[in-house]
Amino acid sequence: MGLVGHGGGHEFGRAGTTAGGGAMGKRGLRAAGAGGVGIAVEPHGVPLLRRAPRRPARLPRLRRRSHPLSHPGRVFATGLNDFGQLGIGSSMTHSLDPIEVSGFHDRVVEISAGNHHSCAVTADGELFIWGKNSSGQLGLGKSAGKIVSTPRKVDYLADVRVKMVALGSDHSIAVTEEGEALSWGAAGAGRLGHGHKSSILGFAMASNEYTPRLIKNLDGIKIKRVAAGMLHSACSDEKGTVFIFGQKTEKVFGRSNDVPRPSVVEEIKFSEEVACGGYHTCVVTGINFVLRVQKSKGCTDLFCT
């Protein structure tokens, strides 16, 4: 299949199979009693996204005719739509069936879904984004509405070609083809990587970014991949070095343990992939790695190098 993006209560992609809860149609499956299975515990093909069967080679005139849904680069969404995160420009609160998202100037090659916002990157490197915009997470500027229900091009990135975008809870992070990392949206816990600012009373604070902003601490480093969680972000460079920033642990005695600027994860080398969940991070290393187990005081710690 192509690509699939998972949000807080919605899901979108190009074609394929899926499994899990069918509530509110976020798996593209109808609820029980509505002609569907309700809860899917095994992989199910999404009926509207299945590819058309191949035509026999002995019928050349028919081979050129394909099912409309088999064309690459089209985007479909299903699930909750309470903040316009499906991008269909409708007031419906949810969709039980995959609906095509339109408004792109070229075929879509990358997609991502946050809690209540979604985005797509086209083949020519343009970024389109939609959904909830309460903290500037759409990157459309302060004049944009709190909800954008159809794909909007991020004009502030018109001078660069976007390669990949990751969407978190209320923030977004992107990497260009040149390897530059930019972030925007909610800045709490240092998840944007721009560092804290001191307020009048001397307390450290971070302000939201309503347009994409270059992460200065990564200047000169060619970033390859980015990821976004609930209150933290991560990225990896062309050498496989992993950087992480944002909330490190929960507050203890009123004090935060945030990492407001990109920090190298020394224990991990030669990373190939990095992904962030709500409050956790996963990394896939290259073929040359060693898994070391260290036991101390009855605890077992795993280090990947």
HUGIDA-V587757 format. One record per pair of residues at least 24 apart in sequence whose C-alpha atoms are under 7 Angstrom apart, sorted by the first residue. I is the first residue (numbers start at 1). J is the second residue. Records with the same first field share a line. If there is no record, write none. Layout:
I = J / J
This chain:
3 = 111
5 = 111 / 112 / 113
6 = 113
7 = 113 / 114 / 115 / 116
8 = 114 / 115 / 116
9 = 79 / 80
10 = 78 / 79 / 80
11 = 77 / 78 / 79
12 = 76 / 77 / 78
13 = 75 / 76 / 77
14 = 49 / 73 / 74 / 75 / 76
15 = 49 / 50
16 = 45 / 46 / 49 / 50
17 = 43 / 44 / 45 / 46
18 = 43 / 44 / 45 / 46
19 = 43 / 44
24 = 79 / 80 / 94 / 95 / 96
25 = 78 / 79 / 95 / 96 / 97
26 = 78 / 79 / 80
28 = 78 / 96 / 97 / 98
29 = 96 / 97
30 = 96
48 = 98
73 = 107 / 108 / 109
74 = 107 / 108
75 = 100 / 101
76 = 100 / 101
77 = 101
83 = 116 / 131 / 132 / 147
84 = 131 / 132 / 147 / 148 / 149
85 = 116 / 117 / 118 / 130 / 131 / 132 / 149
87 = 130 / 131 / 149 / 150 / 151
88 = 149 / 150
89 = 149 / 150
103 = 151
110 = 164
112 = 165 / 166 / 167
113 = 167
114 = 167 / 168 / 169
115 = 168 / 169
121 = 162
125 = 161 / 162 / 163
126 = 161 / 162
127 = 153 / 154 / 162
128 = 152 / 153 / 154
129 = 153
135 = 170 / 185 / 186 / 208
136 = 184 / 185 / 186 / 208 / 209 / 210
137 = 170 / 171 / 172 / 184 / 185 / 186 / 210
139 = 184 / 185 / 210 / 211 / 212
140 = 210 / 211
141 = 210 / 211
142 = 210
156 = 211 / 212
165 = 226
166 = 226 / 227 / 228
167 = 228
168 = 228 / 229 / 230
169 = 229 / 230
173 = 226
174 = 226
175 = 223 / 226
179 = 222 / 223 / 224
180 = 222 / 223
181 = 214 / 215 / 223
182 = 212 / 213 / 214 / 215
183 = 212 / 213 / 214 / 215
184 = 209 / 210 / 211 / 212 / 213
185 = 209 / 210
189 = 231 / 246 / 247 / 258 / 260
190 = 245 / 246 / 247 / 258 / 259 / 260 / 261
191 = 231 / 232 / 233 / 245 / 246 / 247 / 260
193 = 245 / 246 / 260 / 261 / 262
194 = 260 / 261
195 = 260 / 261
196 = 260
217 = 261 / 262
227 = 274 / 275 / 276
228 = 276
229 = 276 / 277 / 278 / 279
230 = 278 / 279
233 = 276
235 = 274
236 = 274
239 = 270
240 = 269 / 270 / 271 / 272
241 = 269 / 270 / 271
242 = 268 / 271
267 = 303 / 304 / 305
268 = 304 / 305
269 = 305
